[in-house]
């Protein structure tokens, strides 16, 4: 949506119930604003938090999490971070490697 040298913003759209990404972290703090649907944020310790429209969340840089569409309709989140998108790393939890540019968003549909 927006990418400047000091700030960037984007939309995450997970169209199908059950879609999720990998457990990962980034090298910058970020905020999320829930626009549509339901998102469960999972954490490595087994904890989770459910977000519904109108809710916001803050994830500290270096904190691992996973986004999961646990609703019955598309899930739409807006995210923001300081700095340009090009400076952001996407660190996979299992490999601890930066997978930015790879197919890291595995939308694993419940229809598998």
N, C-alpha and C positions, 0 to 999 in steps of 0.2 A: 504494500500500500504506500509506504513512504520509506525512503532511505536517504539520509543525509550524513555528512561527516560526524554529526553529534548525536543522532537519534534515528531509530528505525521502528517501524510498526508493520504488522502483517495480520492476515486472517488465517486461522487453521480451520478447515472444513473437513469433517469426518462424516461422509454421507450416509453410512450404514450403521445401524446398531451393532455393537461388537467391534467396530474398527478401533485400532489402537496403534500407538507408535512404540518404539523401543524404550527401555529404561535408559535414561541418559541425563547428562547435565550440560551446562554451557559455562563459559568463562566470564559471564556478566550477569548482573541482577536483571530480573525481568518481572513484568506484571502481566496478568491475564485478566480479561474482562469477558464474562460469559454472556453471549448474545442470544443463542438459541440452543435448545436441547438440554442434555444433561451430560456432564463430564465427571468421571471419577479420576482423581489424581492418585496414583499408587506410588508408594515410597519403598525403598529397599528393606526397611525394617518390618514390612508387612502392613503398615498403616495406610490409610487412605482417607481422602476427603471428597465429598460430592459437591459439585458446583451446579447451580441452576441459574437461569437468566437473571441478570442484574447483580450477580455476585462477582467479586474481584479476589485475586490471589496474588501473593508476592512470592517469588522463588529466588532465593539468594544464589548468586553465582557459585558453582561448584556443588550444588545440592542436586542429587539424582532424583528423578521423577519419571512417571509414565502417564500419558494422557490416554483415556479410554472412553469411548462413547458408550455409556451405559443406559442411555435413553432409548426411546422407541421411534426416534426421528433423527434427522441430521443434527450434528453438533457443530456449532460455530463459536469460536473463541477469537478475540482480538488480543494480540500480544504486543508488548513494547519493550525496548531495551535502549540503553544509551550506546552511543557509538554507531559506526556503520555496520551493516549486515556482513560485509566482507571480513571484518575482524573477529567474528564470532566462531567459536569452535563448538562442535557437537560431539561430546565424548560419550561413547557407548559404555554402559555399566559393566558388561561382561568382559570386553576387551581392553577397556580403559584407553582406547585409541580414538583419535579424531576421525569421524566418519563423514564429515561435511563433504558434500559433493557426491557421496555414494548414495545408494538407495537405502538410506537409514530409516525413513519413515515407512515402516512395514504396516500398512493398513490391513491388519489381519481380520477379515470380515468373519462374523459369526456364521456365515453361510458355508464355511469350509467343509 
